[in-house]
Amino acid sequence: MTNQLSAMLGTWQENRDSTEWVLGTVYRTEGSAYRKAGAMMLINGHGQQFGLLSGGCLEADIIRNARRAMVTGKPVMLTYDGTDEDDLSFKLGVGCGGKVYIMLQPLGSGNDLGLGDLYEALQKRQSGLYFQKIDAVAGYFEAGLLYGQRPAHIENREDGNWLVTPIQPEPHVLVVGGGLDARPVIGIAHQMGWQTTLVDPRPANARAEHFPTAGTILRRIDRDLATYVTDHKVDAVILMSHSVSIDTAALAALCDAPIKHLSALGPRHRFRDVLNEAGISRNDLAFDISSPAGLDIGGQLPESIALSMLSGIHAALFKQSAAPALAQAAE
């Protein structure tokens, strides 16, 4: 179980009729806050929580108030003010020092707030916008492309205020090469709730018993790989087979694929060799490229290198600025 939205909704979908449920959402923040507007969690009638709306400081009180929403069938509006010494959140030791506004909406058999549609869209790896009416039991999801990077925000309409939250499926990463150093890459990505695919044509590599958390293991690098990447909406690729010929074959197969990012393990001159063997110019590739792969966090062991590469992919996909890995950049 991760805190990713699709995992939370999967648990709710499997148990939605066996107990009561409440959707908790941060709809506004002022000052510093651990989670921002659009953050969600689910609470069920057994007192179980899925997801986080704070760093763990407020969840016990949120769960207590969720019971009130279940009993009344009405939304419960909460405010936690970390700047007020008389406020509960201050007494609980909330360290961020900001103000957090939370809405608890009960889910019913006749009104799932659009979470069923949202879950189905995430299963299909579709993006869209999720709408929740503030201080009401109303919500719906609209699938479609997201334009721009505007975060969750409140829209003022004639019928009231609505929180609009952009929804994107969790990243899907294709790892080319199933050696020892690929194991922590797959493991960490799985812990983050990302989808993973591993491909390696060598029988001794990418064995299922060594990659129990890999979503899919493929054995062929050919034109079908590009079709797979397109159909399964792969976001990023890591070339880490330690074989120039295998990395070359993968790059040649994926050069026109609709991925967003490619990381190449090793120094820059090695990736130049891969480009030359594939007969491809770097300028011909439409996706972002990290060579050498990852961020410079000073790691040398496989686990640290895996963390570095996945951090670089995270930064690339979520448009955050970060320092590139220069330690491996020697020619």
Secondary structure, DSSP 4 states (H G I P E B T S, - for coil): --SSHHHHHHHHHHHTTTS-EEEEEEEEEES--SS-TT-EEEEETTS-EES-SSSSSSHHHHHHHHHHHHHH-S-EEEEEETT-TTSHHHHTT-SS-SEEEEEEEEEBTTB-TTHHHHHHHHHTT--EEEEEETTSS-EEEEES---S---SEEEEETTEEEEEEEE-PPPEEEEE--STTHHHHHHHHHHTT-EEEEE---TTSS-GGG-TT-SEEE---SHHHHHHHHHTT--EEEE--S-HHHHHHHHHHHTTS--SEEEE-S-HHHHHHHHHHHT--GGG--SEEESS-SB-----SHHHHHHHHHHHHHHHHTT----B--TT---
